[in-house]
Amino acid sequence: MSQRTKRGFFKKEEALEKLWAGRRGATQVQTDARINSSEYRAAGRVMEAIDDLAEALTGDPRYFHLNPAPAPISEGQSKCP
């Protein structure tokens, strides 16, 4: 008798943590490699693939991208528009 597979069940948060580690590695390669070298371009493709998978898991195409910092509020300005 064959065993049933456990495919289809995974821990999304654990998968995202591993993807984040891979994306950091690809970012480091791009930081260190010559611009437009084969390593630089390959790292870019890896980051695109990771972003595509993160979007499939979360629905957010920019899941791993940093959000812009809010503009500082000067004295006397209201926080609301």
Secondary structure, DSSP 8 states (H G I E B T S, - for coil): ------TT---HHHHHHHHHHHHHHHHHHHHHS-TTSHHHHHHHHHHHHHHHHHHHHHS-TTTTS---------TT--S--
